[in-house]
Amino acid sequence: MSTTPDVVITREPTGNVTAEGGDELAFTLLKRAGFVIETTPRSFWYRLPWDMGEQRENQMASHAARMLSAVGYRVELDPGLDVSRIATPTDPLGTRVYGQQILSLTDQLNGAETYAGAADLVEHVVDPDDGVLVRLGEFFEAAAVQANVADIDDGWDLSHLFEDAASTLASLGDDLRRAGDQMRALGPPRKRSWKEGVASYYATAPSPRTGATPASEEPSVTPPNTPRPGRSR
């Protein structure tokens, strides 16, 4: 089965941003994203309008790639056009996309304003079923299988390293299974929403009093008569 992407979006050495491949639906989506058709007697392709500036071209190319990917096309987007990539000094083109996703998660954790928000982010890593740790353990298990396929000493040695890494991650996952709940417990309880407050009020409010005189309107007790000084019966 061919692994050639359905659509390739790239910046040419001339600076033009072009798109090739796909079918009629892909062409429609490309036009919707701002691309225009370019034709020769023997071929055609799509390009972005000239003189838009690189920043705007990158935004439009990334938008087109997201649209195409959303409906199932395999898209090869030039890394220099992808505005969603996170660049670092050691990865200026943002090619280590999976590591960059963890970096983004770390940035969100650093910016968390509550322990509840931080706990939600921690659980992306420590969730026992779908967290980063369990998935990374599965990755190393698969890597061990691949290394074993070589059927040579170096492959077996590498396989053992991968198996040890998977085992370490599994143990770490067990230790951190409740880390999200523990992080959440460090902060104050979650504040009730206004809807919960209203529901609680009506559930606990006293019933209206009927036929009773309000306390403020109850007649006061008449004090006993006290003889005035200098008077007698």
FENTA-V851817 format. One record per backbone hydrogen bond with DSSP energy under -0.5 kcal/mol. NH is the residue of the N-H (numbers start at 0). CO is the residue of the C=O. If there is no record, write none. Layout:
((NH/CO) (NH/CO))
This chain:
((5/73) (6/73) (7/19) (8/6) (8/75) (9/7) (9/17) (11/9) (11/15) (14/11) (17/9) (17/15) (18/45) (19/7) (21/5) (26/22) (27/23) (28/24) (29/25) (30/26) (31/27) (32/28) (33/30) (34/29) (35/46) (37/44) (39/42) (44/37) (45/18) (46/35) (47/16) (48/33) (56/52) (57/53) (58/54) (59/55) (60/56) (61/57) (62/58) (63/59) (64/60) (65/61) (66/62) (67/63) (68/64) (69/65) (70/66) (70/67) (71/68) (72/67) (74/72) (75/6) (76/74) (77/8) (77/75) (80/77) (81/77) (81/78) (82/80) (84/81) (86/84) (87/90) (90/87) (93/90) (96/94) (99/95) (100/96) (101/97) (102/98) (103/99) (104/100) (105/101) (106/102) (107/103) (108/104) (109/105) (110/106) (111/108) (117/113) (118/114) (119/115) (120/116) (121/117) (122/118) (123/119) (123/120) (124/120) (124/121) (125/121) (126/122) (130/126) (131/123) (132/124) (134/130) (135/131) (136/132) (137/133) (138/134) (139/135) (140/136) (141/137) (142/138) (143/139) (144/140) (145/141) (146/142) (147/143) (148/144) (149/145) (149/146) (150/147) (155/151) (156/152) (157/153) (158/154) (159/155) (160/156) (161/157) (162/158) (163/159) (164/160) (165/161) (166/162) (167/163) (168/164) (169/165) (170/166) (171/167) (172/168) (173/169) (174/170) (175/171) (176/173) (178/175) (181/177) (182/178) (183/179) (184/180) (185/182) (186/183) (196/192) (197/193) (198/194) (199/195) (200/196) (201/197) (202/198) (203/199) (204/200) (216/213) (217/213) (217/214) (230/227))
